[in-house]
């Protein structure tokens, strides 16, 4: 399986928060290809910025399984 995650945020004049959880589990003979593409607003001179809290967990528990 191939999984492509995409995240983006608009430009705003206040702080922004992105919180996410990704959990991948590969069982017997499973192959997972995981990619993420992120396009966040870097902030401005007034101090508005983007805060990102992400937790990614991968578990390869099956025979002949692979996560890349």
N, CA, C and O atoms as a Tripos MOL2 file, in Angstrom:
@<TRIPOS>MOLECULE
protein
  272   271    68     0     0
PROTEIN
NO_CHARGES

@<TRIPOS>ATOM
      1 N           0.8380   -1.1430    0.0000 N.3       1 UNK1
      2 CA          0.0000    0.0000    0.0000 C.3       1 UNK1
      3 C           0.8970    1.2240    0.0000 C.2       1 UNK1
      4 O           1.9280    1.2420    0.6740 O.2       1 UNK1
      5 N           0.5160    2.2390   -0.7450 N.am      2 UNK2
      6 CA          1.1940    3.5300   -0.7210 C.3       2 UNK2
      7 C           0.2480    4.5520   -0.1240 C.2       2 UNK2
      8 O          -0.9210    4.6220   -0.5040 O.2       2 UNK2
      9 N           0.7540    5.3470    0.8160 N.am      3 UNK3
     10 CA         -0.0660    6.3540    1.4820 C.3       3 UNK3
     11 C           0.6500    7.6890    1.4090 C.2       3 UNK3
     12 O           1.7730    7.8200    1.8950 O.2       3 UNK3
     13 N           0.0110    8.6780    0.8060 N.am      4 UNK4
     14 CA          0.5670   10.0230    0.6930 C.3       4 UNK4
     15 C          -0.3370   10.9670    1.4610 C.2       4 UNK4
     16 O          -1.5170   11.1150    1.1420 O.2       4 UNK4
     17 N           0.2250   11.6000    2.4690 N.am      5 UNK5
     18 CA         -0.5120   12.5510    3.2850 C.3       5 UNK5
     19 C          -0.0840   13.9520    2.8770 C.2       5 UNK5
     20 O           1.1040   14.2070    2.6800 O.2       5 UNK5
     21 N          -1.0350   14.8510    2.7520 N.am      6 UNK6
     22 CA         -0.7170   16.2260    2.4140 C.3       6 UNK6
     23 C          -1.3490   17.1940    3.4020 C.2       6 UNK6
     24 O          -2.5190   17.0530    3.7580 O.2       6 UNK6
     25 N          -0.5710   18.1780    3.8440 N.am      7 UNK7
     26 CA         -1.0530   19.1740    4.7980 C.3       7 UNK7
     27 C          -0.6360   20.5520    4.3260 C.2       7 UNK7
     28 O           0.4680   20.7290    3.8100 O.2       7 UNK7
     29 N          -1.5050   21.5210    4.4970 N.am      8 UNK8
     30 CA         -1.1790   22.8940    4.1400 C.3       8 UNK8
     31 C          -1.9930   23.8370    5.0160 C.2       8 UNK8
     32 O          -2.9890   23.4290    5.6130 O.2       8 UNK8
     33 N          -1.5830   25.0680    5.0940 N.am      9 UNK9
     34 CA         -2.2920   26.0590    5.9080 C.3       9 UNK9
     35 C          -2.3310   27.3910    5.1680 C.2       9 UNK9
     36 O          -1.3620   27.7620    4.5060 O.2       9 UNK9
     37 N          -3.4470   28.1120    5.2760 N.am     10 UNK10
     38 CA         -3.5390   29.4230    4.6450 C.3      10 UNK10
     39 C          -2.7410   30.4690    5.4350 C.2      10 UNK10
     40 O          -2.3550   30.2340    6.5800 O.2      10 UNK10
     41 N          -2.5080   31.5920    4.8230 N.am     11 UNK11
     42 CA         -1.8330   32.6940    5.5000 C.3      11 UNK11
     43 C          -2.8510   33.4300    6.3600 C.2      11 UNK11
     44 O          -3.8870   33.8790    5.8690 O.2      11 UNK11
     45 N          -2.5440   33.5470    7.6530 N.am     12 UNK12
     46 CA         -3.4040   34.2790    8.5820 C.3      12 UNK12
     47 C          -2.5250   35.1800    9.4330 C.2      12 UNK12
     48 O          -1.3140   34.9760    9.5150 O.2      12 UNK12
     49 N          -3.1250   36.1650   10.0570 N.am     13 UNK13
     50 CA         -2.3400   37.0830   10.8810 C.3      13 UNK13
     51 C          -2.3590   36.7070   12.3670 C.2      13 UNK13
     52 O          -1.9850   37.5130   13.2200 O.2      13 UNK13
     53 N          -2.7940   35.4880   12.6680 N.am     14 UNK14
     54 CA         -2.7720   34.9820   14.0370 C.3      14 UNK14
     55 C          -2.0230   33.6580   14.0510 C.2      14 UNK14
     56 O          -1.7870   33.0640   12.9990 O.2      14 UNK14
     57 N          -1.6490   33.1960   15.2330 N.am     15 UNK15
     58 CA         -0.9710   31.9050   15.3530 C.3      15 UNK15
     59 C          -1.8900   30.7810   14.9080 C.2      15 UNK15
     60 O          -3.1090   30.8630   15.0620 O.2      15 UNK15
     61 N          -1.2980   29.7320   14.3540 N.am     16 UNK16
     62 CA         -2.0470   28.5670   13.8960 C.3      16 UNK16
     63 C          -1.4590   27.3150   14.5500 C.2      16 UNK16
     64 O          -0.2630   27.2570   14.8360 O.2      16 UNK16
     65 N          -2.3060   26.3250   14.7810 N.am     17 UNK17
     66 CA         -1.8600   25.0740   15.3780 C.3      17 UNK17
     67 C          -2.3130   23.9130   14.5130 C.2      17 UNK17
     68 O          -3.4670   23.8530   14.0890 O.2      17 UNK17
     69 N          -1.3950   22.9890   14.2540 N.am     18 UNK18
     70 CA         -1.7220   21.7490   13.5620 C.3      18 UNK18
     71 C          -1.3080   20.6090   14.4760 C.2      18 UNK18
     72 O          -0.1470   20.5200   14.8730 O.2      18 UNK18
     73 N          -2.2530   19.7370   14.8130 N.am     19 UNK19
     74 CA         -1.9580   18.5780   15.6500 C.3      19 UNK19
     75 C          -2.4140   17.3220   14.9040 C.2      19 UNK19
     76 O          -3.5450   17.2560   14.4220 O.2      19 UNK19
     77 N          -1.5360   16.3390   14.8150 N.am     20 UNK20
     78 CA         -1.8710   15.1420   14.0430 C.3      20 UNK20
     79 C          -1.2350   13.9020   14.6570 C.2      20 UNK20
     80 O          -0.2220   13.9760   15.3520 O.2      20 UNK20
     81 N          -1.8580   12.7650   14.3790 N.am     21 UNK21
     82 CA         -1.3150   11.4710   14.7850 C.3      21 UNK21
     83 C          -1.4100   10.5390   13.5820 C.2      21 UNK21
     84 O          -2.4690   10.4200   12.9660 O.2      21 UNK21
     85 N          -0.3120    9.8850   13.2520 N.am     22 UNK22
     86 CA         -0.2760    8.8910   12.1880 C.3      22 UNK22
     87 C           0.2720    7.6080   12.7980 C.2      22 UNK22
     88 O           1.3350    7.6150   13.4180 O.2      22 UNK22
     89 N          -0.4510    6.5120   12.6220 N.am     23 UNK23
     90 CA          0.0060    5.2270   13.1370 C.3      23 UNK23
     91 C          -0.0750    4.2000   12.0170 C.2      23 UNK23
     92 O          -1.1420    3.9890   11.4400 O.2      23 UNK23
     93 N           1.0390    3.5660   11.7110 N.am     24 UNK24
     94 CA          1.1070    2.5500   10.6670 C.3      24 UNK24
     95 C           1.4700    1.2170   11.3000 C.2      24 UNK24
     96 O           2.4110    1.1360   12.0890 O.2      24 UNK24
     97 N           0.7270    0.1730   10.9570 N.am     25 UNK25
     98 CA          1.0060   -1.1730   11.4580 C.3      25 UNK25
     99 C           1.0530   -2.1170   10.2620 C.2      25 UNK25
    100 O           0.0790   -2.2320    9.5190 O.2      25 UNK25
    101 N           2.1720   -2.7840   10.0810 N.am     26 UNK26
    102 CA          2.3300   -3.7240    8.9670 C.3      26 UNK26
    103 C           2.2550   -5.1490    9.5080 C.2      26 UNK26
    104 O           3.0820   -5.5560   10.3240 O.2      26 UNK26
    105 N           1.2680   -5.8940    9.0520 N.am     27 UNK27
    106 CA          1.0980   -7.2910    9.4550 C.3      27 UNK27
    107 C           1.8010   -8.2020    8.4530 C.2      27 UNK27
    108 O           2.5840   -7.7190    7.6350 O.2      27 UNK27
    109 N           1.5440   -9.4890    8.4970 N.am     28 UNK28
    110 CA          2.2340  -10.4530    7.6450 C.3      28 UNK28
    111 C           2.1850  -10.0700    6.1650 C.2      28 UNK28
    112 O           1.1290   -9.7400    5.6250 O.2      28 UNK28
    113 N           3.3530  -10.1220    5.5290 N.am     29 UNK29
    114 CA          3.5120   -9.8930    4.0870 C.3      29 UNK29
    115 C           2.9970   -8.5290    3.6260 C.2      29 UNK29
    116 O           2.6190   -8.3730    2.4650 O.2      29 UNK29
    117 N           2.9780   -7.5530    4.5140 N.am     30 UNK30
    118 CA          2.5070   -6.2110    4.1560 C.3      30 UNK30
    119 C           3.6910   -5.3190    3.8140 C.2      30 UNK30
    120 O           4.7740   -5.4450    4.3850 O.2      30 UNK30
    121 N           3.4590   -4.4190    2.8720 N.am     31 UNK31
    122 CA          4.4540   -3.4120    2.5240 C.3      31 UNK31
    123 C           3.7420   -2.0720    2.4570 C.2      31 UNK31
    124 O           2.7890   -1.9080    1.6950 O.2      31 UNK31
    125 N           4.2020   -1.1150    3.2500 N.am     32 UNK32
    126 CA          3.5940    0.2160    3.2950 C.3      32 UNK32
    127 C           4.6550    1.2340    2.9050 C.2      32 UNK32
    128 O           5.7560    1.2390    3.4540 O.2      32 UNK32
    129 N           4.3160    2.0950    1.9540 N.am     33 UNK33
    130 CA          5.1640    3.2280    1.5870 C.3      33 UNK33
    131 C           4.4310    4.4810    2.0560 C.2      33 UNK33
    132 O           3.3370    4.7880    1.5830 O.2      33 UNK33
    133 N           5.0490    5.1990    2.9930 N.am     34 UNK34
    134 CA          4.4100    6.3660    3.6040 C.3      34 UNK34
    135 C           5.2030    7.6220    3.2880 C.2      34 UNK34
    136 O           6.4200    7.6650    3.4680 O.2      34 UNK34
    137 N           4.5040    8.6390    2.8170 N.am     35 UNK35
    138 CA          5.1300    9.9310    2.5400 C.3      35 UNK35
    139 C           4.2200   11.0360    3.0430 C.2      35 UNK35
    140 O           2.9970   10.8980    3.0350 O.2      35 UNK35
    141 N           4.8170   12.1240    3.4770 N.am     36 UNK36
    142 CA          4.0370   13.2890    3.8680 C.3      36 UNK36
    143 C           4.6070   14.5220    3.1860 C.2      36 UNK36
    144 O           5.8230   14.6970    3.1080 O.2      36 UNK36
    145 N           3.7240   15.3660    2.6980 N.am     37 UNK37
    146 CA          4.1000   16.6220    2.0620 C.3      37 UNK37
    147 C           3.4350   17.7280    2.8720 C.2      37 UNK37
    148 O           2.2140   17.7500    3.0260 O.2      37 UNK37
    149 N           4.2490   18.6440    3.3880 N.am     38 UNK38
    150 CA          3.7100   19.6970    4.2410 C.3      38 UNK38
    151 C           4.1080   21.0600    3.6930 C.2      38 UNK38
    152 O           5.2590   21.2800    3.3170 O.2      38 UNK38
    153 N           3.1450   21.9660    3.6520 N.am     39 UNK39
    154 CA          3.3540   23.3090    3.1460 C.3      39 UNK39
    155 C           2.7520   24.2860    4.1540 C.2      39 UNK39
    156 O           1.5800   24.6510    4.0550 O.2      39 UNK39
    157 N           3.5580   24.7010    5.1170 N.am     40 UNK40
    158 CA          3.0590   25.5440    6.2000 C.3      40 UNK40
    159 C           3.4930   26.9830    6.0070 C.2      40 UNK40
    160 O           4.5670   27.2630    5.4750 O.2      40 UNK40
    161 N           2.6400   27.8850    6.4500 N.am     41 UNK41
    162 CA          2.9510   29.3080    6.4760 C.3      41 UNK41
    163 C           4.0580   29.5440    7.5020 C.2      41 UNK41
    164 O           3.8810   29.1930    8.6690 O.2      41 UNK41
    165 N           5.1980   30.1290    7.1080 N.am     42 UNK42
    166 CA          6.3290   30.2360    8.0230 C.3      42 UNK42
    167 C           6.1980   31.3150    9.0940 C.2      42 UNK42
    168 O           7.0190   31.3590   10.0100 O.2      42 UNK42
    169 N           5.2170   32.1650    9.0090 N.am     43 UNK43
    170 CA          5.0670   33.2550    9.9770 C.3      43 UNK43
    171 C           5.3490   34.6000    9.3250 C.2      43 UNK43
    172 O           5.6870   34.6790    8.1440 O.2      43 UNK43
    173 N           5.2040   35.6420   10.1090 N.am     44 UNK44
    174 CA          5.4480   36.9840    9.5830 C.3      44 UNK44
    175 C           6.1950   37.8250   10.6130 C.2      44 UNK44
    176 O           6.4890   37.3590   11.7140 O.2      44 UNK44
    177 N           6.4970   39.0610   10.2470 N.am     45 UNK45
    178 CA          7.2770   39.9450   11.1200 C.3      45 UNK45
    179 C           6.4970   40.3820   12.3520 C.2      45 UNK45
    180 O           7.0990   40.8320   13.3270 O.2      45 UNK45
    181 N           5.1710   40.2590   12.3340 N.am     46 UNK46
    182 CA          4.3510   40.6420   13.4770 C.3      46 UNK46
    183 C           4.3560   39.5770   14.5730 C.2      46 UNK46
    184 O           3.8760   39.8280   15.6790 O.2      46 UNK46
    185 N           4.8820   38.4170   14.2830 N.am     47 UNK47
    186 CA          4.9620   37.3660   15.2860 C.3      47 UNK47
    187 C           3.9850   36.2210   15.0780 C.2      47 UNK47
    188 O           4.0730   35.2180   15.7860 O.2      47 UNK47
    189 N           3.0480   36.3320   14.1250 N.am     48 UNK48
    190 CA          2.1330   35.2170   13.8400 C.3      48 UNK48
    191 C           2.9520   34.0730   13.2660 C.2      48 UNK48
    192 O           3.8080   34.2800   12.4050 O.2      48 UNK48
    193 N           2.6860   32.8600   13.7480 N.am     49 UNK49
    194 CA          3.4620   31.7210   13.2780 C.3      49 UNK49
    195 C           2.6150   30.4600   13.3090 C.2      49 UNK49
    196 O           1.4860   30.4470   13.7980 O.2      49 UNK49
    197 N           3.1950   29.4190   12.7760 N.am     50 UNK50
    198 CA          2.5100   28.1240   12.7130 C.3      50 UNK50
    199 C           3.1800   27.1740   13.6870 C.2      50 UNK50
    200 O           4.4000   27.0100   13.6530 O.2      50 UNK50
    201 N           2.3960   26.5470   14.5550 N.am     51 UNK51
    202 CA          2.9090   25.5700   15.5150 C.3      51 UNK51
    203 C           2.4360   24.1860   15.0970 C.2      51 UNK51
    204 O           1.2510   23.9910   14.8230 O.2      51 UNK51
    205 N           3.3400   23.2370   15.0460 N.am     52 UNK52
    206 CA          2.9900   21.9030   14.5770 C.3      52 UNK52
    207 C           3.3740   20.8590   15.6200 C.2      52 UNK52
    208 O           4.5180   20.8040   16.0720 O.2      52 UNK52
    209 N           2.3960   20.0310   15.9940 N.am     53 UNK53
    210 CA          2.6210   18.9270   16.9210 C.3      53 UNK53
    211 C           2.1790   17.6410   16.2280 C.2      53 UNK53
    212 O           0.9830   17.4180   16.0380 O.2      53 UNK53
    213 N           3.1230   16.8050   15.8550 N.am     54 UNK54
    214 CA          2.8000   15.5600   15.1560 C.3      54 UNK54
    215 C           3.4530   14.3780   15.8580 C.2      54 UNK54
    216 O           4.5670   14.4740   16.3730 O.2      54 UNK54
    217 N           2.7460   13.2840   15.8650 N.am     55 UNK55
    218 CA          3.2660   12.0500   16.4310 C.3      55 UNK55
    219 C           3.0810   10.9600   15.3890 C.2      55 UNK55
    220 O           1.9570   10.6640   14.9850 O.2      55 UNK55
    221 N           4.1770   10.3680   14.9580 N.am     56 UNK56
    222 CA          4.1180    9.2970   13.9710 C.3      56 UNK56
    223 C           4.6730    8.0200   14.5950 C.2      56 UNK56
    224 O           5.7790    8.0100   15.1360 O.2      56 UNK56
    225 N           3.9010    6.9550   14.5130 N.am     57 UNK57
    226 CA          4.3210    5.6660   15.0630 C.3      57 UNK57
    227 C           4.2550    4.6050   13.9810 C.2      57 UNK57
    228 O           3.2970    4.5430   13.2100 O.2      57 UNK57
    229 N           5.2800    3.7760   13.9330 N.am     58 UNK58
    230 CA          5.3330    2.6870   12.9590 C.3      58 UNK58
    231 C           5.6310    1.3980   13.6840 C.2      58 UNK58
    232 O           6.5120    1.3370   14.5420 O.2      58 UNK58
    233 N           4.8870    0.3720   13.3310 N.am     59 UNK59
    234 CA          5.1190   -0.9390   13.9530 C.3      59 UNK59
    235 C           5.1390   -1.9900   12.8600 C.2      59 UNK59
    236 O           4.1570   -2.1740   12.1410 O.2      59 UNK59
    237 N           6.2550   -2.6720   12.7410 N.am     60 UNK60
    238 CA          6.3900   -3.7790   11.7960 C.3      60 UNK60
    239 C           6.3100   -5.0560   12.6280 C.2      60 UNK60
    240 O           7.2880   -5.4590   13.2560 O.2      60 UNK60
    241 N           5.1380   -5.6860   12.6260 N.am     61 UNK61
    242 CA          4.9590   -6.8460   13.5040 C.3      61 UNK61
    243 C           4.7140   -8.1420   12.7460 C.2      61 UNK61
    244 O           4.5770   -9.1970   13.3650 O.2      61 UNK61
    245 N           4.6570   -8.0870   11.4490 N.am     62 UNK62
    246 CA          4.3920   -9.3010   10.6860 C.3      62 UNK62
    247 C           5.6290   -9.8580   10.0020 C.2      62 UNK62
    248 O           6.6320   -9.1640    9.8340 O.2      62 UNK62
    249 N           5.5380  -11.1170    9.6120 N.am     63 UNK63
    250 CA          6.6140  -11.7410    8.8510 C.3      63 UNK63
    251 C           6.6640  -11.1200    7.4520 C.2      63 UNK63
    252 O           5.6270  -10.8450    6.8480 O.2      63 UNK63
    253 N           7.8650  -10.9060    6.9510 N.am     64 UNK64
    254 CA          8.0640  -10.3770    5.6130 C.3      64 UNK64
    255 C           7.3720   -9.0340    5.4080 C.2      64 UNK64
    256 O           6.9330   -8.7420    4.2960 O.2      64 UNK64
    257 N           7.2630   -8.2150    6.4410 N.am     65 UNK65
    258 CA          6.6100   -6.9160    6.3120 C.3      65 UNK65
    259 C           7.6450   -5.8060    6.3160 C.2      65 UNK65
    260 O           8.7630   -5.9740    6.8040 O.2      65 UNK65
    261 N           7.2430   -4.6480    5.7540 N.am     66 UNK66
    262 CA          8.1880   -3.5440    5.5940 C.3      66 UNK66
    263 C           7.4160   -2.2200    5.5520 C.2      66 UNK66
    264 O           6.3580   -2.1230    4.9300 O.2      66 UNK66
    265 N           7.9660   -1.2090    6.2220 N.am     67 UNK67
    266 CA          7.4360    0.1600    6.1310 C.3      67 UNK67
    267 C           8.5840    1.0520    5.6910 C.2      67 UNK67
    268 O           9.6500    1.0560    6.3060 O.2      67 UNK67
    269 N           8.3600    1.8030    4.6300 N.am     68 UNK68
    270 CA          9.3900    2.7310    4.1600 C.3      68 UNK68
    271 C           8.7900    4.0870    3.8680 C.2      68 UNK68
    272 O           9.5040    5.0040    3.4610 O.2      68 UNK68
@<TRIPOS>BOND
     1     1     2 1
     2     2     3 1
     3     3     4 2
     4     3     5 am
     5     5     6 1
     6     6     7 1
     7     7     8 2
     8     7     9 am
     9     9    10 1
    10    10    11 1
    11    11    12 2
    12    11    13 am
    13    13    14 1
    14    14    15 1
    15    15    16 2
    16    15    17 am
    17    17    18 1
    18    18    19 1
    19    19    20 2
    20    19    21 am
    21    21    22 1
    22    22    23 1
    23    23    24 2
    24    23    25 am
    25    25    26 1
    26    26    27 1
    27    27    28 2
    28    27    29 am
    29    29    30 1
    30    30    31 1
    31    31    32 2
    32    31    33 am
    33    33    34 1
    34    34    35 1
    35    35    36 2
    36    35    37 am
    37    37    38 1
    38    38    39 1
    39    39    40 2
    40    39    41 am
    41    41    42 1
    42    42    43 1
    43    43    44 2
    44    43    45 am
    45    45    46 1
    46    46    47 1
    47    47    48 2
    48    47    49 am
    49    49    50 1
    50    50    51 1
    51    51    52 2
    52    51    53 am
    53    53    54 1
    54    54    55 1
    55    55    56 2
    56    55    57 am
    57    57    58 1
    58    58    59 1
    59    59    60 2
    60    59    61 am
    61    61    62 1
    62    62    63 1
    63    63    64 2
    64    63    65 am
    65    65    66 1
    66    66    67 1
    67    67    68 2
    68    67    69 am
    69    69    70 1
    70    70    71 1
    71    71    72 2
    72    71    73 am
    73    73    74 1
    74    74    75 1
    75    75    76 2
    76    75    77 am
    77    77    78 1
    78    78    79 1
    79    79    80 2
    80    79    81 am
    81    81    82 1
    82    82    83 1
    83    83    84 2
    84    83    85 am
    85    85    86 1
    86    86    87 1
    87    87    88 2
    88    87    89 am
    89    89    90 1
    90    90    91 1
    91    91    92 2
    92    91    93 am
    93    93    94 1
    94    94    95 1
    95    95    96 2
    96    95    97 am
    97    97    98 1
    98    98    99 1
    99    99   100 2
   100    99   101 am
   101   101   102 1
   102   102   103 1
   103   103   104 2
   104   103   105 am
   105   105   106 1
   106   106   107 1
   107   107   108 2
   108   107   109 am
   109   109   110 1
   110   110   111 1
   111   111   112 2
   112   111   113 am
   113   113   114 1
   114   114   115 1
   115   115   116 2
   116   115   117 am
   117   117   118 1
   118   118   119 1
   119   119   120 2
   120   119   121 am
   121   121   122 1
   122   122   123 1
   123   123   124 2
   124   123   125 am
   125   125   126 1
   126   126   127 1
   127   127   128 2
   128   127   129 am
   129   129   130 1
   130   130   131 1
   131   131   132 2
   132   131   133 am
   133   133   134 1
   134   134   135 1
   135   135   136 2
   136   135   137 am
   137   137   138 1
   138   138   139 1
   139   139   140 2
   140   139   141 am
   141   141   142 1
   142   142   143 1
   143   143   144 2
   144   143   145 am
   145   145   146 1
   146   146   147 1
   147   147   148 2
   148   147   149 am
   149   149   150 1
   150   150   151 1
   151   151   152 2
   152   151   153 am
   153   153   154 1
   154   154   155 1
   155   155   156 2
   156   155   157 am
   157   157   158 1
   158   158   159 1
   159   159   160 2
   160   159   161 am
   161   161   162 1
   162   162   163 1
   163   163   164 2
   164   163   165 am
   165   165   166 1
   166   166   167 1
   167   167   168 2
   168   167   169 am
   169   169   170 1
   170   170   171 1
   171   171   172 2
   172   171   173 am
   173   173   174 1
   174   174   175 1
   175   175   176 2
   176   175   177 am
   177   177   178 1
   178   178   179 1
   179   179   180 2
   180   179   181 am
   181   181   182 1
   182   182   183 1
   183   183   184 2
   184   183   185 am
   185   185   186 1
   186   186   187 1
   187   187   188 2
   188   187   189 am
   189   189   190 1
   190   190   191 1
   191   191   192 2
   192   191   193 am
   193   193   194 1
   194   194   195 1
   195   195   196 2
   196   195   197 am
   197   197   198 1
   198   198   199 1
   199   199   200 2
   200   199   201 am
   201   201   202 1
   202   202   203 1
   203   203   204 2
   204   203   205 am
   205   205   206 1
   206   206   207 1
   207   207   208 2
   208   207   209 am
   209   209   210 1
   210   210   211 1
   211   211   212 2
   212   211   213 am
   213   213   214 1
   214   214   215 1
   215   215   216 2
   216   215   217 am
   217   217   218 1
   218   218   219 1
   219   219   220 2
   220   219   221 am
   221   221   222 1
   222   222   223 1
   223   223   224 2
   224   223   225 am
   225   225   226 1
   226   226   227 1
   227   227   228 2
   228   227   229 am
   229   229   230 1
   230   230   231 1
   231   231   232 2
   232   231   233 am
   233   233   234 1
   234   234   235 1
   235   235   236 2
   236   235   237 am
   237   237   238 1
   238   238   239 1
   239   239   240 2
   240   239   241 am
   241   241   242 1
   242   242   243 1
   243   243   244 2
   244   243   245 am
   245   245   246 1
   246   246   247 1
   247   247   248 2
   248   247   249 am
   249   249   250 1
   250   250   251 1
   251   251   252 2
   252   251   253 am
   253   253   254 1
   254   254   255 1
   255   255   256 2
   256   255   257 am
   257   257   258 1
   258   258   259 1
   259   259   260 2
   260   259   261 am
   261   261   262 1
   262   262   263 1
   263   263   264 2
   264   263   265 am
   265   265   266 1
   266   266   267 1
   267   267   268 2
   268   267   269 am
   269   269   270 1
   270   270   271 1
   271   271   272 2
@<TRIPOS>SUBSTRUCTURE
     1 UNK1         2 RESIDUE 1 A UNK
     2 UNK2         6 RESIDUE 1 A UNK
     3 UNK3        10 RESIDUE 1 A UNK
     4 UNK4        14 RESIDUE 1 A UNK
     5 UNK5        18 RESIDUE 1 A UNK
     6 UNK6        22 RESIDUE 1 A UNK
     7 UNK7        26 RESIDUE 1 A UNK
     8 UNK8        30 RESIDUE 1 A UNK
     9 UNK9        34 RESIDUE 1 A UNK
    10 UNK10       38 RESIDUE 1 A UNK
    11 UNK11       42 RESIDUE 1 A UNK
    12 UNK12       46 RESIDUE 1 A UNK
    13 UNK13       50 RESIDUE 1 A UNK
    14 UNK14       54 RESIDUE 1 A UNK
    15 UNK15       58 RESIDUE 1 A UNK
    16 UNK16       62 RESIDUE 1 A UNK
    17 UNK17       66 RESIDUE 1 A UNK
    18 UNK18       70 RESIDUE 1 A UNK
    19 UNK19       74 RESIDUE 1 A UNK
    20 UNK20       78 RESIDUE 1 A UNK
    21 UNK21       82 RESIDUE 1 A UNK
    22 UNK22       86 RESIDUE 1 A UNK
    23 UNK23       90 RESIDUE 1 A UNK
    24 UNK24       94 RESIDUE 1 A UNK
    25 UNK25       98 RESIDUE 1 A UNK
    26 UNK26      102 RESIDUE 1 A UNK
    27 UNK27      106 RESIDUE 1 A UNK
    28 UNK28      110 RESIDUE 1 A UNK
    29 UNK29      114 RESIDUE 1 A UNK
    30 UNK30      118 RESIDUE 1 A UNK
    31 UNK31      122 RESIDUE 1 A UNK
    32 UNK32      126 RESIDUE 1 A UNK
    33 UNK33      130 RESIDUE 1 A UNK
    34 UNK34      134 RESIDUE 1 A UNK
    35 UNK35      138 RESIDUE 1 A UNK
    36 UNK36      142 RESIDUE 1 A UNK
    37 UNK37      146 RESIDUE 1 A UNK
    38 UNK38      150 RESIDUE 1 A UNK
    39 UNK39      154 RESIDUE 1 A UNK
    40 UNK40      158 RESIDUE 1 A UNK
    41 UNK41      162 RESIDUE 1 A UNK
    42 UNK42      166 RESIDUE 1 A UNK
    43 UNK43      170 RESIDUE 1 A UNK
    44 UNK44      174 RESIDUE 1 A UNK
    45 UNK45      178 RESIDUE 1 A UNK
    46 UNK46      182 RESIDUE 1 A UNK
    47 UNK47      186 RESIDUE 1 A UNK
    48 UNK48      190 RESIDUE 1 A UNK
    49 UNK49      194 RESIDUE 1 A UNK
    50 UNK50      198 RESIDUE 1 A UNK
    51 UNK51      202 RESIDUE 1 A UNK
    52 UNK52      206 RESIDUE 1 A UNK
    53 UNK53      210 RESIDUE 1 A UNK
    54 UNK54      214 RESIDUE 1 A UNK
    55 UNK55      218 RESIDUE 1 A UNK
    56 UNK56      222 RESIDUE 1 A UNK
    57 UNK57      226 RESIDUE 1 A UNK
    58 UNK58      230 RESIDUE 1 A UNK
    59 UNK59      234 RESIDUE 1 A UNK
    60 UNK60      238 RESIDUE 1 A UNK
    61 UNK61      242 RESIDUE 1 A UNK
    62 UNK62      246 RESIDUE 1 A UNK
    63 UNK63      250 RESIDUE 1 A UNK
    64 UNK64      254 RESIDUE 1 A UNK
    65 UNK65      258 RESIDUE 1 A UNK
    66 UNK66      262 RESIDUE 1 A UNK
    67 UNK67      266 RESIDUE 1 A UNK
    68 UNK68      270 RESIDUE 1 A UNK
